Structures are given as structure tokens and as C-alpha cells.
Amino acid sequence: MVHIDPDHLTNIAERARLIMENEQIDALVASSCENFYYLSGHQSAFMYTLRMSEVALAVLFRDPSRKTMLIMNDFEAAGVPNDLSQCEVRTYPTWVDVDDPLGLIGEKFEGKRPVSPQAEEMFGVLNQVLEDYGISRGKIAVELNSMRYPSVMALRKSCPEIAELVEAGPLFTKLRAIKTPWEISQLRKACDYAEAGITTTVREIEVGSSAAEIVEAFRKALLKNPDGSTARFHMVSVGANFAPAHVFDTRPSERGDLIKFDVGVDVAGYGSDIARTFVLGPPSDIVKRIYSALRAGHDRLLQMIEPGMPMKRAFEEVMILIRSSGLDNYNRGHLGHSAGLSLAAEEAPFLSPSEAAVFQPGMVICLETPYYGHGLGSIMIEDMVLVTENGCERLNRLTTDLVSL
């Protein structure tokens, strides 16, 4: 059970309502697993564990007198904790029958159970809620771009009177980019755990260790965490084989091989994303040249970040520096991204040539300068930083030197 600071959810709701007021949005609807959790403080097992899409909704209203509405199937809704006092729950039926033999609920669904979760049933409940609150003809923000086509069609069919449906993605990006104090504390812990996992694992690496063995050692190292935190991802590469893998290589490592850790650890739904590179024995001259250029760019990022600086400018200046430091053909789409809830690790905004965002206090950003070379392997430095009023605070403690094992 995740214990969330109530001030965290209050902070999110207040900031969201300011945006909603400015854009005259009557309700904000979350249908993805991350944004459902973000608005409600409850992790849906159907979405997080079973990887189902559009099976629950969290609805935040511009009217502050209204509680956040959770629309879930009756089976999963039974697990919503009682301490989510800022939320109200309404249910729709799914294939699992839920009885009330002791009369604790006072209600029983006696209609036909569907074979699987039904989007039309769920959106029908949403339509009823909007009607009950007098905003069924209002302006509603929904995650349309991330929804499956059948779900979008079910939404339009079940809520035909909505005057204006707008995309909620940009609103969530804006909200999630600035972290609450509670979120920052989870990301600090996730970063600490990832670094501790790397430190423990590196002690076991020797010539002959395979990527599969290194990943297994990293997973085991995380088991000591008291809150049961697990690896969100572990992109470990050994030698010239730099491609991301789901099933890891069992080839024994050799002297001179590069070993790259690009790993993230989950704490209360929030994931770290850090990277370090090691070499078995002394590095070659080409590895030293490449690493030196990447390190120059990484160090410059740490020095230059401050509130108000455009992310686009940081990207452009550092790309020029890396190229002029000995890696003239370096070519990247971005040099970092926001950290947080995304299961894909990377989330907007990005340090890229097309990014319009500027650094703001409260952002947690992953700064990365990766390199992948055929016949050589992967070289990568990635740190997490908290943007402060005066610059940035590096959350990592591990050295950014190229360490020989």
C-alpha cells in the first residue's frame, strides 16, 4: 500500500484547477494508468498489473466543492482504500461477480455480466456523473491521443451531449513537469536505490560475467530495500552488443569490454533513470576520447541549468560542445527528459531542439549523453537533477568518471 501525503494530492488539484479555470475546462478526465494514479492517489491493478487500457477513470472537476470521481469496475473498486477522502467512487459491472452476503454494501448487480471490461459501461457512468453535476454540455479534457480508437468511439457514443472534447495530454504534461515535495522524495529514494544497486552489482563483475548474470545480480541487490522497490527497467549491455534486450545475452565478457548500466528503480510508482559506464581493464584510446567528449557535455549541462533557461538552448550549446570536444559526428534527438510516473521512463518535456519549455524550480530532469557504436558498444552518463531557485541539485552521488574494473 502506497502512503501518500494528502498535501501532494491537494497541491495537484489546486494547480490543475488554475489551468482549468484559465482554459474554462469543466472536468479533467484521466484514463491512463499513470494519470489515474496522479489524480487519485490509487494505483489501478487492472491498469498497472494487467496492463489493461481505459478500464478506470479519474475525474477532477473545476468546481473545488466536488470530490475527484473514480469510475471503476465493481471488482477493483472494492480495493480502494478508505483514506482517499478526497475521492468518491462509482462503479460499473465487469465479468467478475461481486456478492454481498452480509449486506455490507446494500446493493447487488443482478444484470448480465459482460465477458470483459466494457468501455461503454464505464463512459456511461461518466456521462451520468457529468449530468448529475450539470456539466454534461461543458468543456471536458480527455486523454484522447493516448486512447484506443474503440474507446474514443465508446466515449462519443456514451457522452453525446458534451459540447467540447479537448485533448488533456498537454495539461497533464504541464502539471507533472513540476513535482510536489512528496514526489521529489520518492524520486530521491528511487535514485538512491538505483545507485546502491549498481554499487553492489559492480563488486561482483569480473572477466567472464555476462549481461544476463549482471542483470540478475542487480535485481537481487534491490531485494534488500525495505519498501520492496523493484527495477522498472535494466538496460545492461556488455561489449559491442549495445542493442536494448528483453532476454539478456549470456556471452561471457572479455577484458576490454564496456559495461553499461542504464537502470531505473520504482518507488511508489515513481521511477529513477540513471546510467553509468564501466570497462573491464584499461580503456582503449578511442573509448577515452569518446568518454571525454561526453563527459564535457554532461558537466556543462550540470553547470548551465537554471530557472528560466530554455531547454532548447541547453541542447544546442551542449551538442556544439560535445562535437568540438572530439566527437564531431555526435547526433542525438534529445539530451534529457523529465522523470516521474511514465512506465516508459522518458516523459516530456525534453532537452531537444524543438522543445519550447524552460527549466522551472521543482522539475526533476534526467540529463543524459549516450553514445552507441558498432564494434565498440555503449558509453553513457545519466544523472537526475532537481531544478532549484538558483540552479540545480544533482541527486546522484556516484562518480561520473569512467571506472575500470
N, C-alpha and C positions, 0 to 999 in steps of 0.2 A: 504494500500500500504506500503510495506516494503522499507524503505530508507536505502540503503546500501552504505557504504563508498567505493568509487571507488578503493581506495588503497587496500581494502580487496580482491577484485577480481584480481587485478594486482599481489598481493602477491601470491595468489593461482596459477595463471597461470605461474609465474616465477619459483616457486618451482616445479610445475608439469613438466615444460619443462626441468628442470635439470635432473629429473628422466628419462624422456622420451629420452633425449639425451644419457644418460648413458646406457639405455637399447635399444637404437635405435628403439623406438616406434614412428611411424609417426603420429598417431592420437589416442586420448583417448576418448572413447565414453561412456557417462553416459546414462543409461536407467531407473534407479530407481528414485523415486521422490526426495530423499534426495540428490543424487549426481547430478541430473539435476539442482537442485537449487544451489548446491555448486559451480558448474562450471559457471552457467549463471547469478545467482542473481535473477532469476524469479521462483516463485512457481507455478507449473502447477496445475490448478484447477482439471483437469481430473485425475491427479495422487493423489494429496493431499485430495481433497474433494470427488471425485467419486471413489477413491481407484482403479483406472484402472492401469494396468501394461503395460509397453512397448508401450506407446502411444505418447511419445515425446523423442527426443534425443538431448543431448548437446554434441557437438564435439569440443574438444580442439586440435589444431594442434601443432606439434613440431616447425613448422615454425612460428616465432613470428610475421611475417608480415600478417598472416592470422587471421581474426576475429573468435571468437568462433561461431560455426554454431548451430542454434537452428532449429531443424526439428520438426514441429508440424502440427496438422490438421489446416485447414484454419479458422475454427470457433474459436478455442482457440488462435490462433496466433494474432487475432485482438486485444487481450488484452495485448500484450507485450508492456511495456512502452517504450516511445521514448528515455528515458535517458540511456538505455542499449547500449551505443555507442560502447562497445567492442564486441557486438554481431551482427550477421546477421541472418535473418530468412528466411527459405524456408519451403513451406507448401505442404501438401498432402490433398486430399479431404476426408471428413467424411460424415456421414449421414445428417448433418445439411446443408441446402443450404445457401450460403452467397452471397447475391446480391450486386451490385454496382450501384444503381440507379442514383447517382450523378456523376458517372465517377471519383471517387476519387482515385481508385486503377488502373483502366485502364485494368483490367483483369477480366475474368469471366470463371469459370469452367462450361462447358456445357455437360460434360460426365455423365455417370450413377453414381448416388450416392450410396455408399455401405450402408448396413444395420447397420453396426457397424464399429469401427475403424479397419483398415486393416494394419497389421504389414508388409505385403509385399509391400504395397504402401509406407510406411514410410522408410523401408530399401532400397526400390528402389531409393528414394530421396538421401539416404546416399550414395548409390553406385554412383549416378550421381555426387555428391559433391566430392567424392574421385577421380573420373575420371577427373573432372574439375581441381583438384589440383595436378594431376599427381601422386597420391599415391594409386591408386586402386589395385596395386600389392604389396603394402607395408605391414608393420607390424602394425596391428591395435589391440589396447587393448579394450575389451568389457566386460561388466559385465555378462559373460556367466553363472556363477554359480547361479546368482540370477534371471535369465530369465526363463520364462516358456518354455517347450520343443517346442511347436509350433512356438514360436518366434525365438528360435535358428535355427529351420529349415527354417523359412522365411528369416532370415539373411543370411544363407548359400546359399539359392536359389537366393536371390536378389543380393548378392555380391560374385559371384562365383570366381572372379579373385584374391581376397585377398590372398597374399602369406602366411601370418601367422596371425592367430587369437589367441590372448593371453588373459588370464584372467586379468581383470582390478581391481578385488577386493583388492589384496594386495597393489596396488598403491594407491587406494583411502584410505585404512586404514592408510598407511604411511602419506599421505597428511593431512587427517582430524585429526590425533592424535595431531598435532601441530596447535594451534589455532592462528588466526590473532588477532591483537588488537580489531578489530570490533567484532569478535566472542566472545572474552573474555568479552567485555562489555555487550553483550546480555546474556551470561551465568550468569554474576554477577546479572543482573536485575532479571533473572528467579529465581535465588536462593533467592534473597531478597523478591520477591513476594510470593514464596512458604512459606518462614518463616513467613511473615506477615499474610498469610492465616491461618497458623497453630495457631499463636498467637491469632488472632481474634476468631477462632473457639473454642479454648480451653476455652475461657471465658464463652462460652455457655454450656459447657458439665457439666452434673450433673448425679447423680444416676438416671437411667431410660432412659438416652439418648441412642438411637440405632445407629448402624453403618450407616443406611440409613439417619438418621437425621444429623449425624456428617458430612457425605459427602455433604449433601445439604447445610449445613452451610459453609463448606469450599468453595464450588462453589460460593455461594453468596459473600463470603469475597473477592473473586478475581474480582468481578464486579467493584470494586472501582478503579482498575488500569486504568490509563488514556489511555493506548495503547491497551486496550481490551484484555489483555492476559488471556488465559484460562487454565484450568487444562489439562495437557497432560495425566495424569493418577492420580488416587487417591485410593491407596490400603489401605483402613482403615479397621482395624479389632478390634472387641470388644470381650473381654472374651476369651474363649477357641477356638472359631471359627477363626482359623488363615488362612484358605484357601483363595486364591485370588477369588474375586467375580466380576461378571458383574452387577448382581442385588443384592443390599446390604440387609443384614439381618435387620429385623425390631424388633428383640428381644430386650426388654429393658435391659439396662446394670444393673449390680448389684455391690454392694460395694465389693471391692477387685479385680474387673475386670481390666485386662490390656487393654489399648487403644493404638494401634499403628498407626501412620501416616507414610506411605511410599508414597510420593507425588512428582509430577513434574509439573512445570508450563511452558508453551510455550511462548517464546518471539522471534518474527521474525523467527520462525522455529527452534529455539534452546531451548532445554529443560533441566530444572534442574531435579535433582533426589536426594532427601534428606529424612531422616527418623528420627523420634523421638518417644519415648515411654512414656506413662503416666499411672498412676494407680489411680483408684477411691478409695481413702482412703490409709491407710498404706500398703506397700508391704509385702508379706509373706517372710519368711526366704529363701525359695527356689528361689523366684524371686530376692531377694537381692544378693544371691550367684551367680546366672547366670549373672545378670546385671553387677556385679563387674568384673567378668571374661571377659565379652565382652568389657567393658569399658577399662580394662587394655590393651587389644589388640588394640582397637581403638586409645587410647592415644599413644601407641608405634608406630603405623603407622604414626601418625602426626609428631612424633619426628624423625623418621628414613628416611623419604623420602628426597632424594636429587638427583641432576642430576648425571647420570651415574650408579645409583643403579639398579640392575636387579629387575624387578617386581617379578620374581620367588623367589628371596631371601627374599623380603618383605613378601610374602605369607608364606613361610616356617617358618621364625622366629616368626611371629605373631601367626600362628597356634600352635606352640610349647608353646608360652606364654599363650594363652587362655586355652589350655589344662592343663597347670601346675598351672593355677590360680583358679582352682575349677570346670572346665568343661571338664573333661578328655575324654569324648566321643564326643567332638565337631568335626563336619565333614562338610566341605564346599568345593565346587568346585572352588570358587574364593572369594576374599575379596575386590573386587572393579573393576572398569572399566572406560573407557573414557566416557566423557559426550559430547553431541553435537547434531547432527541432527537426529539421529536414532529415529524413532517413537516407537521403542521397548524399549527406554530408555537406555538399555545397548548396548555398542558398544566397539569393540576392540581398543586398547589392554586391556587385563585383568590381574589383580593380581592373577595369578594362577600358579600351579606347572609346567605347560607346556609352559608358556609364555617366549619368547626369547627377548622381548623388554625391554629396560631400560627407566627409567624416564628421560625426557628431558624438559628443560625450554620451557614454552608455552603450555604444556599439562594441561588440566583440567580433574581431576580424581575424581571419586566418591569413597570414602572409606567406606566400609560397613562391619559390623559384625552382621549379623542377626541370630536369634535363633527362631525356631518354635517347640513347644512342645505340644503333645496331652494332653488334660486336663488342660493345662496352658494358651496357646495362643502364641502370637508373641511378641518378645522383639527385638528391632532393634535400632541401631545408624548408621546414614549415613551422612557424610559430603562431601562437594565438596571442592577441593583444587586446587590451581594453582601452578604448579611446577615453581619455580623461579631459578635464578642463584645460590642461596645459600641454598635452601631447598624448603619449600612450604609455601604458604599463604592460610590460611583457609578462605573460602568465607562465611561460616556460622557464625552467631552471637548467635544463641540460645544455651543455656547451654546443655551439654551432660549428665547432672545429670538425674536420674530417678525422675520425678516430680510427687508428689502426688496431686491429685485434690480433 
